Amino acid sequence: MAPLEERIAYGRKIRERASLLLEAYGETALMQARSAADQPGLPAAERSFWASVAERIVRSTASVEPLAN
């Protein structure tokens, strides 16, 4: 397992890339991240990175309904 600092840095890179895609592409940011992950010949690590970016975009754009009492 990677040291904590490396995992934190990796998480930051994912969040930063997701944020940049949202700023640049708005509603199509998720499609852009998924498209990047599906590029032929992409190494597994890059594919995993882009899949994580896509997941981050989904989480950051999801609308959250308040819990009912």
CHARMM internal coordinates of N, CA and C (Angstrom, degrees):
IC EDIT
DIST 1 N 1 CA 1.4488
DIST 1 CA 1 C 1.5291
ANGL 1 N 1 CA 1 C 108.79
DIST 1 C 2 N 1.3160
ANGL 1 CA 1 C 2 N 115.35
DIHE 1 N 1 CA 1 C 2 N 140.71
DIST 2 N 2 CA 1.4610
ANGL 1 C 2 N 2 CA 121.16
DIHE 1 CA 1 C 2 N 2 CA -178.68
DIST 2 CA 2 C 1.5267
ANGL 2 N 2 CA 2 C 110.62
DIHE 1 C 2 N 2 CA 2 C -69.18
DIST 2 C 3 N 1.3170
ANGL 2 CA 2 C 3 N 115.97
DIHE 2 N 2 CA 2 C 3 N 149.06
DIST 3 N 3 CA 1.4641
ANGL 2 C 3 N 3 CA 118.89
DIHE 2 CA 2 C 3 N 3 CA 176.28
DIST 3 CA 3 C 1.5286
ANGL 3 N 3 CA 3 C 111.23
DIHE 2 C 3 N 3 CA 3 C -58.57
DIST 3 C 4 N 1.2930
ANGL 3 CA 3 C 4 N 115.13
DIHE 3 N 3 CA 3 C 4 N 155.17
DIST 4 N 4 CA 1.4622
ANGL 3 C 4 N 4 CA 121.49
DIHE 3 CA 3 C 4 N 4 CA -177.02
DIST 4 CA 4 C 1.5243
ANGL 4 N 4 CA 4 C 112.25
DIHE 3 C 4 N 4 CA 4 C -54.36
DIST 4 C 5 N 1.3164
ANGL 4 CA 4 C 5 N 117.56
DIHE 4 N 4 CA 4 C 5 N -42.12
DIST 5 N 5 CA 1.4626
ANGL 4 C 5 N 5 CA 120.63
DIHE 4 CA 4 C 5 N 5 CA -178.16
DIST 5 CA 5 C 1.5327
ANGL 5 N 5 CA 5 C 111.23
DIHE 4 C 5 N 5 CA 5 C -61.58
DIST 5 C 6 N 1.3250
ANGL 5 CA 5 C 6 N 116.18
DIHE 5 N 5 CA 5 C 6 N -39.35
DIST 6 N 6 CA 1.4634
ANGL 5 C 6 N 6 CA 119.77
DIHE 5 CA 5 C 6 N 6 CA 179.38
DIST 6 CA 6 C 1.5237
ANGL 6 N 6 CA 6 C 111.53
DIHE 5 C 6 N 6 CA 6 C -67.81
DIST 6 C 7 N 1.3146
ANGL 6 CA 6 C 7 N 116.93
DIHE 6 N 6 CA 6 C 7 N -40.00
DIST 7 N 7 CA 1.4724
ANGL 6 C 7 N 7 CA 120.18
DIHE 6 CA 6 C 7 N 7 CA 178.25
DIST 7 CA 7 C 1.5167
ANGL 7 N 7 CA 7 C 110.90
DIHE 6 C 7 N 7 CA 7 C -66.04
DIST 7 C 8 N 1.3126
ANGL 7 CA 7 C 8 N 117.23
DIHE 7 N 7 CA 7 C 8 N -38.82
DIST 8 N 8 CA 1.4695
ANGL 7 C 8 N 8 CA 121.02
DIHE 7 CA 7 C 8 N 8 CA 177.45
DIST 8 CA 8 C 1.5178
ANGL 8 N 8 CA 8 C 110.02
DIHE 7 C 8 N 8 CA 8 C -64.29
DIST 8 C 9 N 1.3280
ANGL 8 CA 8 C 9 N 117.06
DIHE 8 N 8 CA 8 C 9 N -45.01
DIST 9 N 9 CA 1.4721
ANGL 8 C 9 N 9 CA 121.04
DIHE 8 CA 8 C 9 N 9 CA 179.48
DIST 9 CA 9 C 1.5259
ANGL 9 N 9 CA 9 C 110.58
DIHE 8 C 9 N 9 CA 9 C -62.73
DIST 9 C 10 N 1.3201
ANGL 9 CA 9 C 10 N 117.61
DIHE 9 N 9 CA 9 C 10 N -40.30
DIST 10 N 10 CA 1.4659
ANGL 9 C 10 N 10 CA 121.54
DIHE 9 CA 9 C 10 N 10 CA 178.82
DIST 10 CA 10 C 1.5272
ANGL 10 N 10 CA 10 C 110.31
DIHE 9 C 10 N 10 CA 10 C -63.66
DIST 10 C 11 N 1.3081
ANGL 10 CA 10 C 11 N 117.07
DIHE 10 N 10 CA 10 C 11 N -43.22
DIST 11 N 11 CA 1.4649
ANGL 10 C 11 N 11 CA 121.16
DIHE 10 CA 10 C 11 N 11 CA 177.22
DIST 11 CA 11 C 1.5210
ANGL 11 N 11 CA 11 C 111.80
DIHE 10 C 11 N 11 CA 11 C -61.72
DIST 11 C 12 N 1.3179
ANGL 11 CA 11 C 12 N 115.97
DIHE 11 N 11 CA 11 C 12 N -39.54
DIST 12 N 12 CA 1.4726
ANGL 11 C 12 N 12 CA 119.81
DIHE 11 CA 11 C 12 N 12 CA 177.59
DIST 12 CA 12 C 1.5237
ANGL 12 N 12 CA 12 C 111.23
DIHE 11 C 12 N 12 CA 12 C -64.16
DIST 12 C 13 N 1.3264
ANGL 12 CA 12 C 13 N 116.49
DIHE 12 N 12 CA 12 C 13 N -40.70
DIST 13 N 13 CA 1.4655
ANGL 12 C 13 N 13 CA 120.02
DIHE 12 CA 12 C 13 N 13 CA 178.97
DIST 13 CA 13 C 1.5275
ANGL 13 N 13 CA 13 C 110.32
DIHE 12 C 13 N 13 CA 13 C -62.44
DIST 13 C 14 N 1.3084
ANGL 13 CA 13 C 14 N 116.55
DIHE 13 N 13 CA 13 C 14 N -40.37
DIST 14 N 14 CA 1.4696
ANGL 13 C 14 N 14 CA 120.80
DIHE 13 CA 13 C 14 N 14 CA 178.42
DIST 14 CA 14 C 1.5251
ANGL 14 N 14 CA 14 C 109.97
DIHE 13 C 14 N 14 CA 14 C -63.34
DIST 14 C 15 N 1.3289
ANGL 14 CA 14 C 15 N 117.03
DIHE 14 N 14 CA 14 C 15 N -48.28
DIST 15 N 15 CA 1.4669
ANGL 14 C 15 N 15 CA 120.66
DIHE 14 CA 14 C 15 N 15 CA 179.87
DIST 15 CA 15 C 1.5242
ANGL 15 N 15 CA 15 C 111.38
DIHE 14 C 15 N 15 CA 15 C -62.32
DIST 15 C 16 N 1.3294
ANGL 15 CA 15 C 16 N 116.82
DIHE 15 N 15 CA 15 C 16 N -42.42
DIST 16 N 16 CA 1.4639
ANGL 15 C 16 N 16 CA 120.31
DIHE 15 CA 15 C 16 N 16 CA 179.96
DIST 16 CA 16 C 1.5234
ANGL 16 N 16 CA 16 C 111.19
DIHE 15 C 16 N 16 CA 16 C -63.53
DIST 16 C 17 N 1.3318
ANGL 16 CA 16 C 17 N 116.57
DIHE 16 N 16 CA 16 C 17 N -44.36
DIST 17 N 17 CA 1.4700
ANGL 16 C 17 N 17 CA 119.56
DIHE 16 CA 16 C 17 N 17 CA -179.36
DIST 17 CA 17 C 1.5213
ANGL 17 N 17 CA 17 C 110.32
DIHE 16 C 17 N 17 CA 17 C -65.24
DIST 17 C 18 N 1.3369
ANGL 17 CA 17 C 18 N 117.31
DIHE 17 N 17 CA 17 C 18 N -40.68
DIST 18 N 18 CA 1.4584
ANGL 17 C 18 N 18 CA 120.25
DIHE 17 CA 17 C 18 N 18 CA 178.10
DIST 18 CA 18 C 1.5208
ANGL 18 N 18 CA 18 C 110.31
DIHE 17 C 18 N 18 CA 18 C -62.59
DIST 18 C 19 N 1.3123
ANGL 18 CA 18 C 19 N 116.66
DIHE 18 N 18 CA 18 C 19 N -42.32
DIST 19 N 19 CA 1.4640
ANGL 18 C 19 N 19 CA 121.02
DIHE 18 CA 18 C 19 N 19 CA 179.33
DIST 19 CA 19 C 1.5229
ANGL 19 N 19 CA 19 C 111.17
DIHE 18 C 19 N 19 CA 19 C -63.48
DIST 19 C 20 N 1.3234
ANGL 19 CA 19 C 20 N 116.56
DIHE 19 N 19 CA 19 C 20 N -43.50
DIST 20 N 20 CA 1.4677
ANGL 19 C 20 N 20 CA 120.23
DIHE 19 CA 19 C 20 N 20 CA 178.48
DIST 20 CA 20 C 1.5262
ANGL 20 N 20 CA 20 C 111.68
DIHE 19 C 20 N 20 CA 20 C -62.76
DIST 20 C 21 N 1.3204
ANGL 20 CA 20 C 21 N 116.62
DIHE 20 N 20 CA 20 C 21 N -41.93
DIST 21 N 21 CA 1.4657
ANGL 20 C 21 N 21 CA 119.69
DIHE 20 CA 20 C 21 N 21 CA 178.74
DIST 21 CA 21 C 1.5209
ANGL 21 N 21 CA 21 C 110.91
DIHE 20 C 21 N 21 CA 21 C -65.07
DIST 21 C 22 N 1.3168
ANGL 21 CA 21 C 22 N 117.13
DIHE 21 N 21 CA 21 C 22 N -39.92
DIST 22 N 22 CA 1.4666
ANGL 21 C 22 N 22 CA 119.92
DIHE 21 CA 21 C 22 N 22 CA 178.10
DIST 22 CA 22 C 1.5228
ANGL 22 N 22 CA 22 C 111.18
DIHE 21 C 22 N 22 CA 22 C -63.96
DIST 22 C 23 N 1.3233
ANGL 22 CA 22 C 23 N 116.74
DIHE 22 N 22 CA 22 C 23 N -40.58
DIST 23 N 23 CA 1.4654
ANGL 22 C 23 N 23 CA 120.28
DIHE 22 CA 22 C 23 N 23 CA 178.07
DIST 23 CA 23 C 1.5234
ANGL 23 N 23 CA 23 C 111.18
DIHE 22 C 23 N 23 CA 23 C -65.57
DIST 23 C 24 N 1.3151
ANGL 23 CA 23 C 24 N 116.40
DIHE 23 N 23 CA 23 C 24 N -42.09
DIST 24 N 24 CA 1.4581
ANGL 23 C 24 N 24 CA 120.96
DIHE 23 CA 23 C 24 N 24 CA -175.07
DIST 24 CA 24 C 1.5216
ANGL 24 N 24 CA 24 C 113.48
DIHE 23 C 24 N 24 CA 24 C -78.84
DIST 24 C 25 N 1.3345
ANGL 24 CA 24 C 25 N 117.26
DIHE 24 N 24 CA 24 C 25 N -38.49
DIST 25 N 25 CA 1.4607
ANGL 24 C 25 N 25 CA 120.41
DIHE 24 CA 24 C 25 N 25 CA -171.31
DIST 25 CA 25 C 1.5265
ANGL 25 N 25 CA 25 C 114.60
DIHE 24 C 25 N 25 CA 25 C -116.30
DIST 25 C 26 N 1.3106
ANGL 25 CA 25 C 26 N 117.42
DIHE 25 N 25 CA 25 C 26 N -9.24
DIST 26 N 26 CA 1.4597
ANGL 25 C 26 N 26 CA 119.95
DIHE 25 CA 25 C 26 N 26 CA 178.38
DIST 26 CA 26 C 1.5174
ANGL 26 N 26 CA 26 C 112.46
DIHE 25 C 26 N 26 CA 26 C 57.90
DIST 26 C 27 N 1.3195
ANGL 26 CA 26 C 27 N 115.44
DIHE 26 N 26 CA 26 C 27 N -123.44
DIST 27 N 27 CA 1.4643
ANGL 26 C 27 N 27 CA 120.86
DIHE 26 CA 26 C 27 N 27 CA -174.52
DIST 27 CA 27 C 1.5254
ANGL 27 N 27 CA 27 C 113.54
DIHE 26 C 27 N 27 CA 27 C -65.56
DIST 27 C 28 N 1.3157
ANGL 27 CA 27 C 28 N 117.76
DIHE 27 N 27 CA 27 C 28 N -19.35
DIST 28 N 28 CA 1.4717
ANGL 27 C 28 N 28 CA 119.67
DIHE 27 CA 27 C 28 N 28 CA -179.34
DIST 28 CA 28 C 1.5305
ANGL 28 N 28 CA 28 C 112.28
DIHE 27 C 28 N 28 CA 28 C -96.66
DIST 28 C 29 N 1.3270
ANGL 28 CA 28 C 29 N 118.07
DIHE 28 N 28 CA 28 C 29 N 9.65
DIST 29 N 29 CA 1.4651
ANGL 28 C 29 N 29 CA 121.36
DIHE 28 CA 28 C 29 N 29 CA -179.25
DIST 29 CA 29 C 1.5282
ANGL 29 N 29 CA 29 C 111.81
DIHE 28 C 29 N 29 CA 29 C -60.08
DIST 29 C 30 N 1.3156
ANGL 29 CA 29 C 30 N 117.14
DIHE 29 N 29 CA 29 C 30 N -40.94
DIST 30 N 30 CA 1.4648
ANGL 29 C 30 N 30 CA 120.31
DIHE 29 CA 29 C 30 N 30 CA 179.70
DIST 30 CA 30 C 1.5189
ANGL 30 N 30 CA 30 C 110.34
DIHE 29 C 30 N 30 CA 30 C -62.27
DIST 30 C 31 N 1.3078
ANGL 30 CA 30 C 31 N 116.56
DIHE 30 N 30 CA 30 C 31 N -43.19
DIST 31 N 31 CA 1.4604
ANGL 30 C 31 N 31 CA 120.72
DIHE 30 CA 30 C 31 N 31 CA 178.48
DIST 31 CA 31 C 1.5298
ANGL 31 N 31 CA 31 C 110.23
DIHE 30 C 31 N 31 CA 31 C -61.83
DIST 31 C 32 N 1.3181
ANGL 31 CA 31 C 32 N 117.88
DIHE 31 N 31 CA 31 C 32 N -39.68
DIST 32 N 32 CA 1.4610
ANGL 31 C 32 N 32 CA 121.63
DIHE 31 CA 31 C 32 N 32 CA 178.80
DIST 32 CA 32 C 1.5278
ANGL 32 N 32 CA 32 C 111.38
DIHE 31 C 32 N 32 CA 32 C -63.66
DIST 32 C 33 N 1.3285
ANGL 32 CA 32 C 33 N 117.04
DIHE 32 N 32 CA 32 C 33 N -44.01
DIST 33 N 33 CA 1.4640
ANGL 32 C 33 N 33 CA 120.56
DIHE 32 CA 32 C 33 N 33 CA 179.97
DIST 33 CA 33 C 1.5268
ANGL 33 N 33 CA 33 C 110.79
DIHE 32 C 33 N 33 CA 33 C -65.86
DIST 33 C 34 N 1.3144
ANGL 33 CA 33 C 34 N 117.13
DIHE 33 N 33 CA 33 C 34 N -43.16
DIST 34 N 34 CA 1.4656
ANGL 33 C 34 N 34 CA 120.07
DIHE 33 CA 33 C 34 N 34 CA 178.77
DIST 34 CA 34 C 1.5186
ANGL 34 N 34 CA 34 C 110.85
DIHE 33 C 34 N 34 CA 34 C -64.98
DIST 34 C 35 N 1.3162
ANGL 34 CA 34 C 35 N 117.17
DIHE 34 N 34 CA 34 C 35 N -37.84
DIST 35 N 35 CA 1.4515
ANGL 34 C 35 N 35 CA 121.40
DIHE 34 CA 34 C 35 N 35 CA 177.89
DIST 35 CA 35 C 1.5275
ANGL 35 N 35 CA 35 C 110.45
DIHE 34 C 35 N 35 CA 35 C -63.80
DIST 35 C 36 N 1.3206
ANGL 35 CA 35 C 36 N 116.95
DIHE 35 N 35 CA 35 C 36 N -40.97
DIST 36 N 36 CA 1.4643
ANGL 35 C 36 N 36 CA 120.93
DIHE 35 CA 35 C 36 N 36 CA 178.02
DIST 36 CA 36 C 1.5247
ANGL 36 N 36 CA 36 C 110.85
DIHE 35 C 36 N 36 CA 36 C -63.18
DIST 36 C 37 N 1.3218
ANGL 36 CA 36 C 37 N 117.05
DIHE 36 N 36 CA 36 C 37 N -38.50
DIST 37 N 37 CA 1.4652
ANGL 36 C 37 N 37 CA 121.19
DIHE 36 CA 36 C 37 N 37 CA 179.81
DIST 37 CA 37 C 1.5203
ANGL 37 N 37 CA 37 C 112.25
DIHE 36 C 37 N 37 CA 37 C -69.38
DIST 37 C 38 N 1.3138
ANGL 37 CA 37 C 38 N 117.33
DIHE 37 N 37 CA 37 C 38 N -24.43
DIST 38 N 38 CA 1.4624
ANGL 37 C 38 N 38 CA 121.79
DIHE 37 CA 37 C 38 N 38 CA -176.46
DIST 38 CA 38 C 1.5261
ANGL 38 N 38 CA 38 C 113.99
DIHE 37 C 38 N 38 CA 38 C -94.23
DIST 38 C 39 N 1.3232
ANGL 38 CA 38 C 39 N 118.03
DIHE 38 N 38 CA 38 C 39 N 7.64
DIST 39 N 39 CA 1.4631
ANGL 38 C 39 N 39 CA 120.71
DIHE 38 CA 38 C 39 N 39 CA -179.18
DIST 39 CA 39 C 1.5228
ANGL 39 N 39 CA 39 C 110.26
DIHE 38 C 39 N 39 CA 39 C -63.81
DIST 39 C 40 N 1.3233
ANGL 39 CA 39 C 40 N 117.71
DIHE 39 N 39 CA 39 C 40 N 132.48
DIST 40 N 40 CA 1.4672
ANGL 39 C 40 N 40 CA 120.40
DIHE 39 CA 39 C 40 N 40 CA 179.10
DIST 40 CA 40 C 1.5259
ANGL 40 N 40 CA 40 C 111.54
DIHE 39 C 40 N 40 CA 40 C -63.11
DIST 40 C 41 N 1.3066
ANGL 40 CA 40 C 41 N 116.01
DIHE 40 N 40 CA 40 C 41 N 141.27
DIST 41 N 41 CA 1.4523
ANGL 40 C 41 N 41 CA 121.70
DIHE 40 CA 40 C 41 N 41 CA 176.94
DIST 41 CA 41 C 1.5129
ANGL 41 N 41 CA 41 C 115.24
DIHE 40 C 41 N 41 CA 41 C 77.77
DIST 41 C 42 N 1.3151
ANGL 41 CA 41 C 42 N 116.93
DIHE 41 N 41 CA 41 C 42 N 6.42
DIST 42 N 42 CA 1.4643
ANGL 41 C 42 N 42 CA 120.90
DIHE 41 CA 41 C 42 N 42 CA -179.35
DIST 42 CA 42 C 1.5287
ANGL 42 N 42 CA 42 C 109.57
DIHE 41 C 42 N 42 CA 42 C -72.18
DIST 42 C 43 N 1.3269
ANGL 42 CA 42 C 43 N 118.13
DIHE 42 N 42 CA 42 C 43 N 132.34
DIST 43 N 43 CA 1.4679
ANGL 42 C 43 N 43 CA 119.80
DIHE 42 CA 42 C 43 N 43 CA 177.53
DIST 43 CA 43 C 1.5329
ANGL 43 N 43 CA 43 C 110.72
DIHE 42 C 43 N 43 CA 43 C -61.04
DIST 43 C 44 N 1.3101
ANGL 43 CA 43 C 44 N 115.85
DIHE 43 N 43 CA 43 C 44 N 152.82
DIST 44 N 44 CA 1.4663
ANGL 43 C 44 N 44 CA 121.56
DIHE 43 CA 43 C 44 N 44 CA -177.03
DIST 44 CA 44 C 1.5312
ANGL 44 N 44 CA 44 C 112.25
DIHE 43 C 44 N 44 CA 44 C -56.73
DIST 44 C 45 N 1.3158
ANGL 44 CA 44 C 45 N 117.19
DIHE 44 N 44 CA 44 C 45 N -37.79
DIST 45 N 45 CA 1.4745
ANGL 44 C 45 N 45 CA 120.01
DIHE 44 CA 44 C 45 N 45 CA -179.45
DIST 45 CA 45 C 1.5223
ANGL 45 N 45 CA 45 C 110.98
DIHE 44 C 45 N 45 CA 45 C -65.07
DIST 45 C 46 N 1.3264
ANGL 45 CA 45 C 46 N 116.97
DIHE 45 N 45 CA 45 C 46 N -41.12
DIST 46 N 46 CA 1.4672
ANGL 45 C 46 N 46 CA 120.70
DIHE 45 CA 45 C 46 N 46 CA 178.06
DIST 46 CA 46 C 1.5234
ANGL 46 N 46 CA 46 C 110.73
DIHE 45 C 46 N 46 CA 46 C -67.66
DIST 46 C 47 N 1.3246
ANGL 46 CA 46 C 47 N 116.41
DIHE 46 N 46 CA 46 C 47 N -40.81
DIST 47 N 47 CA 1.4616
ANGL 46 C 47 N 47 CA 120.82
DIHE 46 CA 46 C 47 N 47 CA 178.48
DIST 47 CA 47 C 1.5369
ANGL 47 N 47 CA 47 C 109.92
DIHE 46 C 47 N 47 CA 47 C -60.82
DIST 47 C 48 N 1.3235
ANGL 47 CA 47 C 48 N 115.79
DIHE 47 N 47 CA 47 C 48 N -42.49
DIST 48 N 48 CA 1.4656
ANGL 47 C 48 N 48 CA 120.83
DIHE 47 CA 47 C 48 N 48 CA 178.18
DIST 48 CA 48 C 1.5265
ANGL 48 N 48 CA 48 C 111.13
DIHE 47 C 48 N 48 CA 48 C -64.52
DIST 48 C 49 N 1.3312
ANGL 48 CA 48 C 49 N 116.90
DIHE 48 N 48 CA 48 C 49 N -41.23
DIST 49 N 49 CA 1.4606
ANGL 48 C 49 N 49 CA 121.22
DIHE 48 CA 48 C 49 N 49 CA 178.56
DIST 49 CA 49 C 1.5252
ANGL 49 N 49 CA 49 C 110.68
DIHE 48 C 49 N 49 CA 49 C -59.00
DIST 49 C 50 N 1.3343
ANGL 49 CA 49 C 50 N 116.49
DIHE 49 N 49 CA 49 C 50 N -50.46
DIST 50 N 50 CA 1.4644
ANGL 49 C 50 N 50 CA 119.91
DIHE 49 CA 49 C 50 N 50 CA -177.87
DIST 50 CA 50 C 1.5252
ANGL 50 N 50 CA 50 C 111.80
DIHE 49 C 50 N 50 CA 50 C -66.75
DIST 50 C 51 N 1.3197
ANGL 50 CA 50 C 51 N 117.10
DIHE 50 N 50 CA 50 C 51 N -33.77
DIST 51 N 51 CA 1.4684
ANGL 50 C 51 N 51 CA 119.58
DIHE 50 CA 50 C 51 N 51 CA 175.30
DIST 51 CA 51 C 1.5243
ANGL 51 N 51 CA 51 C 109.95
DIHE 50 C 51 N 51 CA 51 C -64.43
DIST 51 C 52 N 1.3245
ANGL 51 CA 51 C 52 N 116.60
DIHE 51 N 51 CA 51 C 52 N -39.31
DIST 52 N 52 CA 1.4688
ANGL 51 C 52 N 52 CA 120.53
DIHE 51 CA 51 C 52 N 52 CA 177.38
DIST 52 CA 52 C 1.5232
ANGL 52 N 52 CA 52 C 111.44
DIHE 51 C 52 N 52 CA 52 C -66.51
DIST 52 C 53 N 1.3145
ANGL 52 CA 52 C 53 N 116.49
DIHE 52 N 52 CA 52 C 53 N -37.72
DIST 53 N 53 CA 1.4706
ANGL 52 C 53 N 53 CA 120.60
DIHE 52 CA 52 C 53 N 53 CA 176.46
DIST 53 CA 53 C 1.5291
ANGL 53 N 53 CA 53 C 109.47
DIHE 52 C 53 N 53 CA 53 C -62.79
DIST 53 C 54 N 1.3233
ANGL 53 CA 53 C 54 N 116.98
DIHE 53 N 53 CA 53 C 54 N -43.56
DIST 54 N 54 CA 1.4676
ANGL 53 C 54 N 54 CA 120.78
DIHE 53 CA 53 C 54 N 54 CA 178.69
DIST 54 CA 54 C 1.5248
ANGL 54 N 54 CA 54 C 110.62
DIHE 53 C 54 N 54 CA 54 C -61.51
DIST 54 C 55 N 1.3353
ANGL 54 CA 54 C 55 N 117.17
DIHE 54 N 54 CA 54 C 55 N -43.08
DIST 55 N 55 CA 1.4646
ANGL 54 C 55 N 55 CA 120.41
DIHE 54 CA 54 C 55 N 55 CA 177.99
DIST 55 CA 55 C 1.5213
ANGL 55 N 55 CA 55 C 111.17
DIHE 54 C 55 N 55 CA 55 C -62.15
DIST 55 C 56 N 1.3186
ANGL 55 CA 55 C 56 N 116.69
DIHE 55 N 55 CA 55 C 56 N -39.45
DIST 56 N 56 CA 1.4683
ANGL 55 C 56 N 56 CA 121.23
DIHE 55 CA 55 C 56 N 56 CA 178.68
DIST 56 CA 56 C 1.5295
ANGL 56 N 56 CA 56 C 110.83
DIHE 55 C 56 N 56 CA 56 C -64.09
DIST 56 C 57 N 1.3187
ANGL 56 CA 56 C 57 N 116.40
DIHE 56 N 56 CA 56 C 57 N -40.25
DIST 57 N 57 CA 1.4629
ANGL 56 C 57 N 57 CA 120.25
DIHE 56 CA 56 C 57 N 57 CA 178.10
DIST 57 CA 57 C 1.5241
ANGL 57 N 57 CA 57 C 110.05
DIHE 56 C 57 N 57 CA 57 C -62.80
DIST 57 C 58 N 1.3187
ANGL 57 CA 57 C 58 N 116.81
DIHE 57 N 57 CA 57 C 58 N -42.78
DIST 58 N 58 CA 1.4708
ANGL 57 C 58 N 58 CA 120.48
DIHE 57 CA 57 C 58 N 58 CA 178.38
DIST 58 CA 58 C 1.5242
ANGL 58 N 58 CA 58 C 109.68
DIHE 57 C 58 N 58 CA 58 C -59.82
DIST 58 C 59 N 1.3285
ANGL 58 CA 58 C 59 N 116.68
DIHE 58 N 58 CA 58 C 59 N -47.41
DIST 59 N 59 CA 1.4678
ANGL 58 C 59 N 59 CA 119.51
DIHE 58 CA 58 C 59 N 59 CA -178.87
DIST 59 CA 59 C 1.5289
ANGL 59 N 59 CA 59 C 112.28
DIHE 58 C 59 N 59 CA 59 C -64.67
DIST 59 C 60 N 1.3103
ANGL 59 CA 59 C 60 N 116.66
DIHE 59 N 59 CA 59 C 60 N -38.25
DIST 60 N 60 CA 1.4692
ANGL 59 C 60 N 60 CA 118.95
DIHE 59 CA 59 C 60 N 60 CA -176.26
DIST 60 CA 60 C 1.5191
ANGL 60 N 60 CA 60 C 112.72
DIHE 59 C 60 N 60 CA 60 C -77.78
DIST 60 C 61 N 1.3150
ANGL 60 CA 60 C 61 N 118.03
DIHE 60 N 60 CA 60 C 61 N -18.86
DIST 61 N 61 CA 1.4648
ANGL 60 C 61 N 61 CA 119.63
DIHE 60 CA 60 C 61 N 61 CA -179.83
DIST 61 CA 61 C 1.5237
ANGL 61 N 61 CA 61 C 112.93
DIHE 60 C 61 N 61 CA 61 C -105.66
DIST 61 C 62 N 1.3230
ANGL 61 CA 61 C 62 N 117.08
DIHE 61 N 61 CA 61 C 62 N -2.87
DIST 62 N 62 CA 1.4670
ANGL 61 C 62 N 62 CA 120.09
DIHE 61 CA 61 C 62 N 62 CA -179.63
DIST 62 CA 62 C 1.5230
ANGL 62 N 62 CA 62 C 109.58
DIHE 61 C 62 N 62 CA 62 C -69.64
DIST 62 C 63 N 1.3043
ANGL 62 CA 62 C 63 N 114.95
DIHE 62 N 62 CA 62 C 63 N 138.46
DIST 63 N 63 CA 1.4591
ANGL 62 C 63 N 63 CA 118.31
DIHE 62 CA 62 C 63 N 63 CA 175.32
DIST 63 CA 63 C 1.5208
ANGL 63 N 63 CA 63 C 107.53
DIHE 62 C 63 N 63 CA 63 C -88.01
DIST 63 C 64 N 1.2852
ANGL 63 CA 63 C 64 N 115.13
DIHE 63 N 63 CA 63 C 64 N 135.82
DIST 64 N 64 CA 1.4480
ANGL 63 C 64 N 64 CA 121.27
DIHE 63 CA 63 C 64 N 64 CA -176.97
DIST 64 CA 64 C 1.5189
ANGL 64 N 64 CA 64 C 108.88
DIHE 63 C 64 N 64 CA 64 C -107.10
DIST 64 C 65 N 1.3023
ANGL 64 CA 64 C 65 N 115.38
DIHE 64 N 64 CA 64 C 65 N 123.21
DIST 65 N 65 CA 1.4609
ANGL 64 C 65 N 65 CA 120.66
DIHE 64 CA 64 C 65 N 65 CA 177.73
DIST 65 CA 65 C 1.5378
ANGL 65 N 65 CA 65 C 108.26
DIHE 64 C 65 N 65 CA 65 C -86.45
DIST 65 C 66 N 1.3128
ANGL 65 CA 65 C 66 N 117.96
DIHE 65 N 65 CA 65 C 66 N 138.73
DIST 66 N 66 CA 1.4538
ANGL 65 C 66 N 66 CA 119.46
DIHE 65 CA 65 C 66 N 66 CA 176.91
DIST 66 CA 66 C 1.5218
ANGL 66 N 66 CA 66 C 110.32
DIHE 65 C 66 N 66 CA 66 C -65.30
DIST 66 C 67 N 1.3202
ANGL 66 CA 66 C 67 N 115.74
DIHE 66 N 66 CA 66 C 67 N 148.08
DIST 67 N 67 CA 1.4586
ANGL 66 C 67 N 67 CA 120.44
DIHE 66 CA 66 C 67 N 67 CA 178.23
DIST 67 CA 67 C 1.5229
ANGL 67 N 67 CA 67 C 110.54
DIHE 66 C 67 N 67 CA 67 C -69.72
DIST 67 C 68 N 1.3065
ANGL 67 CA 67 C 68 N 115.43
DIHE 67 N 67 CA 67 C 68 N 138.35
DIST 68 N 68 CA 1.4664
ANGL 67 C 68 N 68 CA 120.12
DIHE 67 CA 67 C 68 N 68 CA 178.21
DIST 68 CA 68 C 1.5260
ANGL 68 N 68 CA 68 C 109.09
DIHE 67 C 68 N 68 CA 68 C -75.17
DIST 68 C 69 N 1.2960
ANGL 68 CA 68 C 69 N 115.88
DIHE 68 N 68 CA 68 C 69 N 145.17
DIST 69 N 69 CA 1.4688
ANGL 68 C 69 N 69 CA 120.05
DIHE 68 CA 68 C 69 N 69 CA 178.44
DIST 69 CA 69 C 1.4884
ANGL 69 N 69 CA 69 C 110.80
DIHE 68 C 69 N 69 CA 69 C -82.04
END
COOR INIT
IC SEED 1 N 1 CA 1 C
IC BUILD
